[in-house]
Amino acid sequence: MIRFWTVPEINSLKRSVLFLIPIFIIILALPVNVGAESGGAMRVCIPPFANEGLHPKQIEFLEKAFYDEIAKDSKYLVIPYAEVKAMAVKMNEPDPEVRKSNEYYFYMADQLDADLVFAVSIQKAPKKNYVILVQVLDAFDKKSLEIFIQESDSSKKGFLSNFSILAQRITGIEKDEILVPFLTQLNAELVFCSNRDGDWDIYRLQADERYPESISANLSTDFYPSWSPDGQKLVYSSRRNRNYEIVVVDMRNDEERLITHNRVPDVTPDWGETGNFLTFCSLRNDKYEIILYDLLSGSEKRLTSGGEDKFFPHLVDRDNGIMYSSGTPSQLFEMTIENGAVRKLLDDGGPNFNPVLSPDGSKIAFESTRDGNYEIYLMNRDGTALRNITKNQADDLSPTFSPDGNWLAFSSDREGNNEIYVMNLSSKYLKNITQNPKDDRLPAWSPVAAGKTP
C-alpha cells in the first residue's frame, strides 16, 4: 500500500529544508587544511542523522539533500549516500545512544577511508522548536574539531535570521578562540570554584567573555556555589573566622551578606525554586544534618536528625522536598518537607552521591563510584533507565543541568587536572570550557540564559 505524505508533513518537510540550508553554508566555509594529506579533495562521511520526532521519510529526504549540498563544493569528496547507509546496516544499526557516540563515527570513517565526519543531530526543544547540531570530526586524529548549534522556531524568517547570526559567529573567529563562541552559542553562564589565583575562589564564566572573572576575590576559601532562581544572586560556603559559613552575594552590585553565624561548619548550600528558601548541611551533634533556611525571616528549621551524615541537599521545591545522599555506602534519598517522609531514589548497591534534578523534573543526574572511579550517571525520576554517561577512567564529579536540560556541566581530571566540561546529553558532544593548568571544580549553571531575565 502506497502511503502519501499529508499536508502537515509536507509543510514540516519544507521548514526542515529551510533550517538545514544555512547549515550547508556554514559547513562549506570550514577550513580545508584538515586531513587532506594528499592535497586533493577531502573524503567526507555523513552518517545517518540522529534525530528526535521527525518522520523517517523526512529524515531520509534531509540526509540526501545535505549530501547533495556538501557535494557541490570541490574541496569535499562526499562518500555516496548509499555506501554510507550500507555501512550503517553492516554495522548492525546500533541503538541511538551508541550511534550518537564519537567512537561509532570514527569506526565508520575508518571503514570508509574518510578524512572528515559531519555528524548531524536534530533534537526537540521547548515550544515545538528544534535544536540542530552539526559536529565536525577529524577522522585521522580522532578528535572533535567544531560543533555548530542553533535553535529556531518553525518560521522561515526565524530560521534564516538565527542561522545568519550563527554563521557570523563561527566564520569570524580563530580556532584558538573557540571557547567564546561556543558559550555564546549556548547562551550560557556558569560559576565554578578554582585555585588558579592561589586560594579557592568562585569564578564566573559568561557567554561573551573569553576569560572567567573572580567574584569572591578574598583570602577565604570559597566553595559550593548555587544560583538563585532568577539568576541574580549566588550563595556559597566560605571559610570566615576559621569556620565555614553561608554567604549570599548579589551579582548585580557584588553586595555580600553573611547569613549564618554558627560555631560549626555550614556547607553545600542550595537555592530552592521559590527563591525564598535555602538548604545547607551543618555539623550538629557531631553529624552533618540538613537545615532549611528562610531568607525572608532568617529562621532555620532542621529537616533531619540522627543516623548517618547527610550531604549534598538539593531543594526540589518548598512543598515536595529535598534530595540528598547519606549512608554507608552512600545512597540517594528524597524527603517530603511537610511530613518528613523519606524514600530511596535508587534501590541498588551504589555508592551514589549528589543527586540533581533536571529542569523539567523528569531526570536525575548523580555521581557514583560503583565502577571503581567517580562517574556521572543519569536516570529517570522513578529510578529507571539508569546509565553511565561519562564512561571515563578519570573522576567525573558535580553534575549541573543547563536551563533547557539538554546539556550537563561537570568537573573531570581526564586531562591531568580538574577542568569544567560541558556535555550534550543527546549527541554526547564534550568540551573543556576552562582549559587552565590549575584545578577548576563544582560548576553551577545559571538557571537563566545569559543576557535574559526570567
N, C-alpha and C positions, 0 to 999 in steps of 0.2 A: 504494500500500500504506500503510495507516494504521499509524503507529508509536506504541505505548503506552509511557508512561514506566515504568521499572522502579521497584521499591520503594526501592532506594537513591537513585535520582534524586529521587523524591518526598520522601524524608526530607531529602535535601540541600536541596531547594527550601524545605521548611518552615524549616530552620535559616537559610537565606538571608533569608527574610522576617523572621524574628526579629531578625537583626542589622541590618536596614535600618529597622525601626520606630523605634528610638531616634534614628537619624539624621534621620528625618522630624521628630521632636520638636525636635531641635536646630535644624534649618533654619527651623521655624516661629517660633523665638524670635529670629531675626535682626532687626536694626534696620530700620525701614521708611522711613528718610529718604534712601535712596539711589536715584537715578534716576527717582523719581516726580515729574516736573516738574509735572504737571497736578494733583497732589494725589489722584488716583484710585489704583486698583489697579495694581501694577507688573506689567508683562508679563515672564514668566519663561520662558526657554528651557532645556529639559533635553535636551542632546544624547544620542545613543546612548551607553550605558555603555562605557567602556574596561575590559576585564577579562582575566584570565588563568585558564583552567582550568574555567570554568563552561560548561554546555551552552547553545547559542544559545536554546533554548526557555526555559530558566531565566532567562536574561538578559532576554528579551522580557517574560516574566511580571513580573520585578522592576522593569523600566522602567515598565510600565503601573501597577504598584502604587505606585511612587514618584510618578508623575504624579497619581494619584488622591488620595494623602495630601496633597501640597502644594496641590492644587486646593481642598481643604476650607477653607483659610484665605482669608478675604475680601480680605486685603490683597494677594494674589497672583492674577494672571490668567495661568494656565498655558497656554501655546500648545499646542494639541491634539497628542497623541502622533502621530497620522497625518500631521499637517502637518510636524512636525519630521523624521519618518522620510522623508517625500517630499523634503524639502530636502536631507537627507543623501544620498539617491540622486541628486538633481540635481547635487550637488557631487562626484559620481562616487566616493563612499565611498573616500577616500584610505587609504593604508596606515596601520597603527596608530600609527607614530611621528608621522605628520603629524596624525592625528585627535586625538592627545593634546596638541597644541600649542595655546597660547592664541590664536594667530592664526586657527586653524581655528574655535575657539569664537566669537571676535569677528566673524569674517566671517559665520557662521551667524546670530548675533544681529542683525547689520545687515540681513541679508536678511529676517529675520522681525520686525524692528522690536521687539526685546526690550530691556528695561531691565537685567535680571539674567540671568546664566547659572549654573546649578547643574551643574557638571561632575563626574560620579561615576566613580571608578576603583576597581575591585576587583582586588587583587593577591594572588598567592600569598605566603605567609610560611612560615618553617620549621615543621616538625612538623604539617603539614596545616592550618595556620591560614590566615586571610585578613586582609589589611590593607585597610580601606575608607577612601578619601579623597574628601571632598566639597569641591571648590574653588568658592568663590563669586566670580564675576567681575562687575565693573561694566562693562556693555557701552557705556555712554556715555563714560566717561573712559578706557576701555581699560586697566583695571588690576585686579589681583587684590586682593580685599578680605580674604579669610579662607580658611583651609583647616581642615577637621576630619579628624583622623586617629585611627584606633583599630585595634588588633589584638585579635582574640578567638579563643578556641578554638571548637569546634563545639557546645558545650553551651548550653542555654538560659540557665542561671544565669550562665555566663561572659559571654555576650553582654550580658545585661541589666546585670550588675554593672559591666562595663567601660564601657559606653555611659553609665551613670549618672554615673560619675566624670568622663568626658569632658564631658558636658553641664554639670556643675558648674563645670569649669574654664573652659569657653567663655562661659557666660552670666554668670559672676561677675567679668568683667574689663572694663576700658575699652579702646577701640581703640588708645590710645597706649601700652598695656602689653602688646601682643601678643607682644613678644619673650619674656617669661617663660613664658606658657602654651604657646607654640609649642615651645620647647625641652623643656618639661615633657612635652608630648605625645610628642615623640621620645625621651624619657628619655635625653637626650643630654648629653655633657660634652666640651668641646673646649678645647684650648690654642692660642694663636697668638702672634705677635710684633707689638708695637706701639710706636710712638714717642709715644704720647698723653701721656706724662708727661715728655717731653724727650729721653731716650735710649731705645734699643731694649731692651725687656724682654719676658719671657714672661708672658702673662696667661692666666688660667683662667676659662672661662665655664661655669658649672654649670647644671643643669636648673632648679633652684629659686631661682636668684639673678638679680636684674634687671641687675646690672652686673658686668663681669668684675673679678677681683682680680689684682693683680700677685703672681707667685710668685718673681720674681727681681729685686726692687727693690734695685738696686745701681748703681754708677757704671760698670759694664762694659756692653759691647754684647753682647746675648744673641740667638742665632738658632737656627733649625732644631730645634725640639723634636720628640721622639719618645717614645711611651709604652712602658712595659714591658708584656708580655702580660697581666699581672694588673691593670693599671691603677693600680698603687700607686706607681710610680716614673716619673721622667721623665729623659731625657737630652737635652742640648743643647750647642751650641757657644758658648763665652763668651770674650770678649777679656780675658784676665788677664795682667798683667805684659807688656803690649804684644804679646801673641801670642794666637791663638785656641787654646783647649784644650777638652777634652771634660769636661763636668760631669754628674754623676748626682745627682738630688735625690729624697729620699723624700717623697712627697706627704702622708704621714700625720703627719710631725713636722718637715718643712722642713729636714731634715738634708742638707747638701751634701757631695759628695765629688769632688775633682778627680782624674780617673783617668789623664790624660796630663800629661807634663812635658817637652814637646819644644821645640826651638828653631824649629820650623817650624809653620805653621798646620795645625790639625786641625779639620775642618768636616763638616757634613752627616751627623751620626750617625744610625743606625737600629738599633732593637732587634729581635732575632730572636725567632721564635716560642717557642723553648725558654726564653727569659729569661736564659740564661747567656752569651750572646754579643752583641756589638755590632759593627757595621761603621761605618767613617767614612773620609773622604778625608783624606790627609795629603800635604803637599808634600815629596816625597822625590826627590832628584836632579833638581830643577827641574821635576818633573812631579807632578801630583796622582795618587796611587795609592790603591788600596782596601786598608784594613787590617782584619783580623778580630781583635777583642779578646775575650779570655776573662775574664769578670768574676770567676770563681772563683779562677783562678791569677794573674791580672794579666798574662798573657803576650800578646804581639802576634804576628800572622802576616801578612806582606804577601801579598795574593792576586793582585795584578797587578804587572807590571814592564815598563817600556819602552813605546814607542808614544806615543800622544797622551794628554792628560789624561783621567781618569775622574771622573765626577761622579754625585751622587745615588744612592749604592748603597742597595738595599733587600734586606735579608736575608730571603729566602723561607723557608728553614729551614736548619739546620746541615748536613743531608745533601745536599739538592738544589741549594742555591747561592744566588746573588745576582743581582739585576737592576741594571743601571746604564746610563748614557749616556756615549758617548765618540765622538770622531771629528770630521772636518770634511767635510761637515756632520754634526752630531751624530746618532748612531743609537742604537737600543736593543739591549742585549745581555743574555744570561743566561749565567752561568758556574757550572759544577759545581765545588764547593769541593774535593772529594776528588781529582779528577784534572786540574783546570784547564781542562777543555774549555769552549769558548766558542761560542755560536751567536747569530745575529742574530734578534731577535724580530720585526722587521718589515722586509721587503725592499722599500723604496721610497726616494724621494729625501730625505724629511724636510724640514728638520731636526726631530729628535724628542728630547725631554728627559724626565727624571724619571719613569720608569715605576713604577707602584704596582699591586700585585696585590689583587684583591677578596678578601674573607674566605673565600669558597668556592673560590678558586683558578681560577675559570672566565674572568675578565675582567681586562684591564689598562687602566688609565687613564694618560694621559700628556699632556705639553704638546707643542705643535708650532707652528712659525711658517710652515708650508707655504702658508698663505693670506695671509701678509703681517704678521699680528699673532699674538700668543700666544693659542691656543685650547686647550680641553680636548678630547681625543679618547678614544674608548672602542673597544676591540676584544676579540675572543675571545683566549684564551691562545695559540692557534695562529696569530694574526695575521689571521684572517678577520673579516668583519662590522665593518670599520673605519668609524667615523662621528664627525663633529664634533658634540658635544653642547652647546656653548655658543653658537656662531654669533652672535658679537657683535663690533663693531668695536673694542671695548676689549681690553685684555690680561687674559686669564684664566689663572691660574697655580696651581701647588701643589695638585693634587687629593689628597684623602684620603677613603677609604670609611668609611661608618658600619659598626658591628659586624654588622648584618644584610645589608649590601651593597645596600640599597635607596636610599641617599642618598649624595651626594657633596658634600663641602665644598671650597671653593677660594677664592682671593683674586681680586678684579677691581677695576679702576678705572673701571667703566662709569658710575659716578655722580660722577666727577671726582677722587676719591681712592681709595686701595686699601681695600676692605672685605672682610669674610668673608661669603660666601654659601653657602647650602645648596640643593641641587637634588635633587628626587625623580627618580630615573632612569626611572621608568615614566610618571608624569604630566607631567614636566618643570616641575613647580611650583618656583619660585625665590624665595628670600627672603634679604634682607640682615639678618644677625643681629648685626652690631656697631654700625652707624649712629653713627660717630664722625668728626669732621672731620679727624682725624689719619690716619696710614696703619696699616692692620692687614694682616698678611701671614702666610704659612706656617702655615696651620691644621693641627692634628693631632687627629683624632677618637679619643677614648678607646676602646680595644678592648672595654671592659666597660661595659655600660649603667649609667647613673648610679644610685647607691644599691644596686647589686648586687655580689656577689662572684663570681669565676669558679668 
